[in-house]
Amino acid sequence: MASLANYKDRWYARSSSTINGKRKQFLTPLMNRDEDYISKKMAKIRLAKYENSYELEAIEMKKIGKKMTNIDWFDGKEVFQYESIIATMSEAVTDWINTLKADKLSKSTISIYERHLTEFMTTKGIGRKLLVKNLTTSHVDSFKQTQKKIALATLHSKLRSIENFLRWAVKRQKTYGLTQNDKPCIDKPKLVVKKPLYITNDMFNRVLIIIDKKYIGDPEKADYLNKVFHLYRNTGLRLREPFRNNLESDCLKIKAGRTKNSYERPVYLTEDQVQTVKRMKETVQEGIKRGKNRRNMENYISRIFKSALVSLAETGYKFHCLRDTFATRLYYETGDIYKVCGHLGHADITMTTKYTHFDERELEKAFPDIAKYHRENAQNRQKSIRKEYTGNNSILNSAPKNVVYRG
């Protein structure tokens, strides 16, 4: 049964229908374009006629994506028809997650988005059944008030997920009813960007000494761990990448969806590194056969390294610092930010620039083994720039020959 609705001073018949499993609401005009005004009484008369003669047909037409145009007060003219779909938060979030899956985002990224949006829409005062078009800034503020005991970076990440969802919904305004002007404001906390922590040659060697002492009765294991830590330091691999990706000859192919830019990234290894990766994979597989948890087996390497750093009384450092060390060393040696970006698998150099702000004297003390190559590369770059500059100037300053000037 239709109801009377007024939208922007025009009268409509509001009908409801279930289309593709979703409850939708649509408005059929009770006025034609030439009518600037009709009374409420006239609108009710037309509504009654619509209910008796047109509503069932209008619903069926709507299901197949067509509009009613044969209503007598339309006068055979093209009709303006406003449509509003009742989309709840639960329905919209499900649609968004399915879109992300179709776009082939990594499973971990999709999982984070899904977790954040579920937490948001289940917050008291919001709810899964709230219409997307009814979202306001106060709903976002209510959510923020429930997030008092978490780190700023975590809150920033959750709000960014909500912001991405809202941006997506606004682009589909006709489906979800949320306009750019009505979109809730997201005030994310300002984060302090910290410099990455690199591990100096001296600190790294002291870690290896601790490992040797810890496994003095098992020199084979100590040698294995030594090679593992060298692998991560010299390749920039993330903790799980050697275990979860395919090794083809001398190339470890990081699968699409395992990198932050979702593209496949090849990491070329030396012969010794290839053997180390094979042994790492075998060790984990043997542990799984004995009933051990895969993730715990992979985390073992990180725990051992962190334990050694604690023994050195080095605070703030963790296993991921080996990746930061690789990037810092590579940029210090080559001065090529794009090369570092490619090796790390970053989507662009925006993230990579954090490795370019270290003092060269500090790096020379931290990595004396590559200081010589750094100086040589810097000199070669300077010579190349000087040669290019000289060549350009010689062209600009050379006087043209055989030119006749005419007054």
N, C-alpha and C positions, 0 to 999 in steps of 0.2 A: 504494500500500500504506500503510495507516494505521500510526501508531506510538502508543505509550502515553505519555500526558502527565498530570502531576499539577499542578493549579492550585488553590491555597487549600485543600489537603487533600482535594480531590475528583479522581476519576479521569475522564479523557477520552480519546477516540480522536482523534488529530490527523491530519487529511486535508489534501491540497493540491489546488488546482485553478486553472486560468487563466480568469479572468472579465473580460470587456471588455479583453483584452490585458494584464491585470495578474495576476501570480501572487499568489494569496491562500491563506491558511491558515485553517482553521476547526476548532473543537473540538466534538465531539459527546459529550454526557455518557454515561458508563458507569454512572451511578447515577441513581436517581430522587430526588425531593425528600424523600421520607420516610426515605431511607437516610443516616444520619449517617456511617456507616463501612462500607467493604468492604475485604477484604484485597487485596493486590497480586495474589495468585494468582487471586482471583475476577475482578479487573479484567482480567487477561490472558485468562481464559476468555471474558469478554464481548467483549474486543477481537477475538479470533479469530472469534467469531460475527458481529460487526459487519463484519469484512473479507469474510467469506463471503456474508453475506446482505443487508447494508444499505449498504455504502460507495458502490457505483456509483450507487445510487438517491439517496443523500444528496448526492453531488456534482452530479447532475443537478438535484435540488431547489434546491441552493444557487445554481446558475446562473440560475434563474428567480426567485430571491429568496424561496424558501420553506424551511421547516424540516421535518426528519423528526420525525414524532410517533408512527409506528406500530411502534416498536421494542418488543419484548416487556417489557423491564424498566422501561419508562416507565409501565406500568400505566394507560395511557390518560389520564394527567394532563398538564397543561401543563408543558412542560419549560423549565428555565433553560438557556440556551445562550450561552456566551461566544464572541465572535468576535474574532479578531486578524488584521488584514490586513497582509501584508508589503509595506509601502510604502517604497521607497528614497528617498534624498535627491533623486536625479535625477527620479524620478517626481513627488514632492511639489512640487518647485520648478517643474516644468513645469505642474502643476495650478494652482499659485499664480499664475504668470505669466498663464495663460489666464483666471483669475478677474479679474485686474487689467485685462486687455484687455476683458473683458465689462463691467466697471465703468466703462469708457471713461476710464481715467486717461491722462494725456498720454504720447505715445510716448517722450519724453525721460525721464520718471519711470520708466516700465516698463523702459527700457533700463538705467537706473542700477541698479534693483533686480536685474535679471537678471545684470548684470555683477558686482555685489557677491556675490550668492548663488553664482554660478559659481566665483568666486575662493574663497569659503568652503568649498564642498563638494569642491573639487579640492586643498585643502590636505593636505599629507602627514599621515596619521593619521586623516583623515576619509573622503574618497572619495565618489564618486557612488553607490556601492552600499550605503553605510551606511544601516541602517534608521532612519527618523525617530525611532521610539520609543527608540532606543539612544543618541540624542544626549545629551551631558553637558556640564557646565560646563567640564570639562577640554578638550573639543574647542574651545570658544570661546576658552579661554586659549591653546591651541596656535595658533589662528589669529591672535590678538593678537600673539604672539611673532614672527610672520613680518612684522609691519607696523611695523617699527622706524624706517624711513627715510621716513615720510610725516607730513604735518601732522596735528595733533590733530583739526582739523575734518574731515579726510578719514577718519580712523579712526572718529570719532564717527558720520559718515554711514554707513560700512560696517556698524558694529555696530547702528545703528538699522534698517538694512535687514534684518539677521538677526533682530532683535527683532520686527519686524513680521511676518516670515515665521513665526516660532515662535508668535506670538499667533494667527495665522490657523490654524496646524496644531492648536493646542490646542482651538480652537472646533470642530474637526472630529475630535475624539478617537476616535470610532468608526471613522473611516476611516484615520487615521494612527497611532493608538495612543499618542500623546503626551499625558500628563495635565498638569494645572496644577502638581501637586506635583513632577512629574519634569522640568518644563521647565527647561532650562539657565539659569543666571543670567547676565545681560548687564551688565557693569560698564562703562558708557561714561565716557570722560574728561570732566571738567568743562571747559566752554568759557568763555572770557572774552568777554562780549558787548561788542563795540566800538561806539562811537557812529558813526553814518554820517558820512561826510566830505562837507560841502557846499562848493561853489565860490562864493566871494564875487563880488560884482559887479566889483570891481577885478581879481581874478584872471581872471575870464571875459573882461573887456575886453582884458587883456594877452595872452591866448591869441589873440584875434581879430587883434590887432596883429601878432603873430608870423606868423599865417596870411597876412595882407596882404603882409608883407615877403617871405615865402617864395614867393608866387605874384605878385610885383610885375609880372612879364611876362605874366601871364594873369589880369587883373582879373575876368574872367567866372567863372573857377573859384574865385577867392578869395571872390567874392560868393555863389556857390553853397554853399561850405563854411560861410560865415558864417550863411546861412539854415538850413542843416542843423543846426548846433550850437544855434541859437536854438530850432529845432523841438523838439529833445530836451529842452532846458532848460525849455521852457514847456509841455510836454505830459507829461513823465515816461515817455515810451515807452522800451521796451527796445531794444537795438541793432537786432535783426532784425525787430521788429514792423512798421515801415513797409514793409519789402520783402515780407514773407510773408503779409500780410493784405489783404483787399479794401477798396478805397476806394469808398464809395458817397456821391456828392454831397459833403457836407461832413463825412462820418463815416467814420472808419477802424474797421472792425469786426474786433476781435481774435478770432480763431476759438476755439471751445471746444477745450481741449487745449493751447492756446498760452499760457494764463494759468495761474498756480499753483493756482487753485481750479477750473480746468477749465470755467469758464463763459464765455460770450461777453461781451466787454467793449467797449462803444462808446467811441471817443475822438473828440470833436467838434473840428473844426479851423477856423481862419480861412481866408479865401480865399487869402492868401499861403502858409499852411501846406499847403493842398491842392496848390497848384502845386509846392511844394517836394517833397512826397511823390511826385507824378507824375514829377518830374524824377529823383528817386532811383531809382524803379522803372525808368525808361527807361535810365538810366546802367548799371544792373546788367544789364538785358536786352541792351544793346549789347555789353557786355563778354563775356557768355556766347556771343553769336553769333561773337565773335572768338576763341572757344576758352578764355576765362578761367574760372577756378573761381568759382562763385557765392559760396561762403563767403568766399573771399579778397576778392572785390569788396565784400562787405558789411563785412568787417573793416577795409577801407581807411579808413573814417571814424574808427573807433576808434584806429587806428594814428596817424593824423594828429593827433588830439586829444592822445593820450598823448605824442607827440613834442614837441608845443608845451609841455606841462606840464613835461617834462624840461628843455626850454630855459629855463624859468623857475626851474629848480632846486626845483620843488615835488615832494617825495617822498611816496609813499603814495597819491597821487591817480590815478584812472583814469577811463575814459570813463563807467562806471556812476555816477560821482559826479554826473553831470548829472541822473540820475533822483532821487538823494538830494537834490539841490539843489531840484528841483521840489517834492518832498514837504515839505521844510523850509520853503520859501517859502510854500507854500499853507497849512500849519498856522500859521505865524507871522502870515500876513495874516488868516486867518479864525478860527483857534482851534477849528475844527470837525474833530475827529479822524475822524468818520465820513465826512466829505466827502473827506478825504485817502485814507482806506481805499478808498472807492469808485473814486476816480480811479486809484489804483494797481492795483486789481483784486485786493486781498488778500481772503482768505476771511473773515477777521475782524480786529478791531483789535489782536490780540495782536502781530502783526508791526509794525503801524503806530505803536505807542506809542513806538518808539525815536526818532521825530522830535519828541517832545514835551519832551525833557529839555534843550534848549539855553537858555543865558542870554539874556534878552531884550535886554540892552544890547549883547551881542556881535552878535545878529541885526540890531539897528538899525544898527550900523556896517557889517555885511556886506551888508545890503539896504536902503539908504536910500530906494530908489525905492518901496518898499511900506511903509515905517515909518509913513507918514501913515495909510494904510488900516488898518494894524494898530491904531493908537491909536483911530481912529474906531470900528472894530468892537468893540474892547474896551470903549469907553465905552457903546456901544449895548447890549452884553450886560449891562453893569453896571446900566444904567437899567432894562432889562427885568427883571433879578433884583430890583432895589429896588422896582419897581412891583408885581411879583408878591408880594413879601414884605409890602409895605404893604397890598395888597388882602386878603391872608389874615389879617393882624392886625386889620384893621378888622372883618372878619366875626367873628373870635374874640372881640374885645373889645366888640362891640356888645351892649348889654343887651337881653334879650328883653322885648317889650312885651305888656301885657294878660295877664300870667301871674298866676294866682291860686294861692297856696300854701295848702294845706289841712293842718292838723295831724292 
